[in-house]
Amino acid sequence: MKKVIIFSPNPFSLYSICVTELLRRDDNIDIQAIFVRKLFNIKRIFSEFRRDGKRLVNKIWKKAILKEKAYVKKNYETIIDFMNAENIGFRKIEQFKKEYDIPVIYCYDLNALQVLDYLKNEPTDIIVFTGGGLIRADILNHAGKGILNCHIGILPDYRGMDVVEWAILEDRLDRVGITVHLMDVGVDTGNILRKRHITIHPDETISSIREKCEPIMCRELACTCTDYLNEKITAQPQQQYEGKQYFIMHQRLISLVEKKLTYI
């Protein structure tokens, strides 16, 4: 049995729930623990609000308040469609503890000393990251075969923030997709394990593209974790000069991206 730890950004993350449940169903995997960032952390909210502003409010409203109500029926598969198809009924991380006795450990930060002490005393084979900020070197160094992340962008070309939008703005629709990679101390610079390109259809919006990516990310992250643990995948190093890091896009440019999508 391979021991796997999940890092989750909040107690209600549907993405975390889906990935955890897919891995739990694997007979060769033991979910050792789930570390969850506490949702209402004033320091965290202040820091993220300075970075994301109004978009953070919208994100909290959708992810923590509306939850599955935010997903109306679409002509593409949403994460709620995926959960229904896979018979995943949980809506809170805590349910894994109640139903399967998997330890759910709350922390203010995934880099907290509490997390590091656990990893030192309870070695794991791998950590699966489903959101929650950058991870420091001391945590990375105690993560077994590493920390897996699914980046909503094609690496190494598009690292960082808003890379779906930047790829569209730069007319590189072939670089819209997801990449499963190992985390390191840089921003999306770790070794690449798997890529998946996403086709953009007419009448798409930024929101629909991102929603369409969510179930794909669930499948690819869980599948890649299993394949990597079973040594079916060889990690491919990134070269720093091959890509560049992008930052949050200004609202005026976002409006331009939405306009460009109407002409696809």
N, C-alpha and C positions, 0 to 999 in steps of 0.2 A: 504493500500500500504506500502510495506517495502522499506526503503531508502537504496540504495547501492552506495558506492563509489568505483571506480576502481583506483588502483595504477598501472601505466604503466612505463616500463623502457625507452621507447623512442617513438617518434611520429609515427614510422612505424611498430611497433610490430604487426605481424599478430596474434600472440597468444592473445594479449590484445584485438585486434579487434574482434576476434572470441568469446572470453568469454563475452565481452561487448554486442555484438549483441545477443548472446543466452539469456543473462539475460534481455536485453531490450525487447525481444519478450514475456517475461512472464508478463501477465496482472496484476500480484500482486506485481511487482517490479518496482520501480522508480529509474532510474539511476540518482543519485543526482549530481554527478560531476565525472570527470576523471582527476586525477592528473598525469601529464606526466613529466618525467625527461627530461630536455633539452639534446639533443643529443651531441652537441659539447661543453663539459665542460672540460676545460684543466685539472683542478684538478682531476676530475673523471677519465679522460683518463690516466693520469699519474699514479694514484693510482692503476687502474685496470691493466695497462701494467706491473707494477712492480710485480703484482700477477700472471697474465696470460701470459705475454710475447707475443710470436708469435701467440698464439691461440686467443688473443684479436683482433689482426689485421684480422685474418680469420673470426672471429665472426662479426666484423663491416662490412667487405666486403660482407658477406653473408646476414646479417640481414638488413643493412642500404643501401647498394649499389645495390646488385643483387636483393634482395627481392624475389618475386615469381619466378624470372628467375633462382634462385638457385635450384629450385625443378624441375628436369626432371621427366618424367613419370616413375614410379617404379611399381614393382609387389606387392606393399603394399600401403595403403592409406597415403598420405602425407597431410600436413595442407592445401595445395592448392587444393587437391582433396576434402578435407572436406569443404572448403569454396565454391567450385563449387557446391557440393551436397546440401549444406545448403543455396545456393543463397546469399552468403555474398560477396558483391561487393566492399566494402570499402578497401582501401589500406593505408589510413592515418587516424589517430585518429581524426584529425581536422574535418573530414567529419561528425562525430556524432554531432558536434556543428552546422554545416551548414544544415544538413538534419533534425535533431530532436531537435535542440536548447538545447542540453545537454552541460553544462559548461565544457570546456576543459581548465584546469589551468596548466600552465607550471611552473616548479620549477627546481632549480639546484640540489635539494636533496629532497627525500621524507620525510626526517626528519626535513626539514626547518621550521622555525618559521611561515612562511606563511601558511604551511599545518596545523600546530598545532592550529593557530589562527582560521582557518576556521572550524576545528573540534569542537573547543570550542563554536563557535557562531552558527554552523549549525550541530547539533547532527545527527548522522547517525545510522542505525540499524546494519550495518556490512560493512567492507572493504574487497574487493577482490584484492589480490596481484597477479600481473602477471609479476613480476620481478622489480628489482631496488635496490637491496642491503638489508642489515640488517635494521631492524626498531627499533628505540629506545623506551624505556618504556613510555615516555610521549605521544607518538603517539598511542602506544598500549592501553594506559589507556583511550583514547578518541575515541575508535573504536567500540562502541556499544557492540555487541555480540562477537567482536574480529576481527582479520584479518586472512582471509583464504588464504592458500598457497597450491599449488600442487607441491610436491617435487618429482623429478625424481629418486626415490629410495624407497625401502621398509623400513619404520620406525618400530621400533627403531633401527633395525640392522645396517642400513647404513645411517648415517647422514653426512652432509657436501658435499664435492666436489668429482666429478668423481666417483660417487657410482655405476654407471652402470659398469664401468671398473673394480672397485675393487671387485664387486660381481663375475664377470666373472673370474678374476684372482684367486680368492679364491675358484673357482669351486662351487659357490652357485648360479646356474642359477635360482633356485626357488626364489631367493631374488632380481630378476630384475623386476622392475615395478614402480608404482607411488603410492604416499600416499598424500591424502588431509588432512591437519592438520591446527590447529590454531597456529599462530605464537606467540612466547614469546621472552624474551630477550636472550635466548640461540640460538644455531644453530640447527634448526630442532628438537627441544625438546618439542614443544607444543603438546597439546592434539590431538589425532588422531581421524579423522572422517570417513575416507574411504580408503581402499587399493584396488589396482588392479594389479595383476601379469601379466607380459608380456611374451609370449612364444617366445623363440629364435629358429629360423629355420636354416637349413643349408644355407651356403653362406651369412649369415648375416655379417655386419660390425658394428663397433661402431657407425658410422654415420647413418646407416640404422635403427639401434635400436632406436637411439635418434629421428630420423625423424618419425619413426613409433609411438613413444610415444606422439608426439605433438598433433595430433587430439584427442587422448584418453584423454590427459590432459585437453583439451578444454571442452570436454563433461563432464568429471568427476568433474571439478572445478565448472562449472555452475550448474550442477545437485545437487552437494553437497551443494552449497550455498542455493539453493531453499529448499532442504530437511531440512537443518539445521535451516533456518529461520522459517520453518513450524513445527519445533520441531519433525521431523521424525527420527532424528539421535541423539544419545547420545555420547558425546565426551568421549573418553577413554584416561585417563592420561598415559603418558609414564613414565617408571622407568629408571632413568639415567644409572643404571648398566646393563640394558638389551641390550644396543647397544654401539657403539662407533662412534666417529667422524673421518671422513677420510679427507685427504687433496689432493691437486692437484697431480696427478700421473706423475712421470717422463716419458719422451718420450720413454726410453728403455723399461719400463714396459708396456706402451701403445702398443708398437710393439709386445710384448709378448702376450698381450690380443688379438690383431688382429690375431696372429698366432693360438692361442687356438681356436678362433672362426672357423677356417678352418677345425677343427676336430670334430665339432658338427654334 
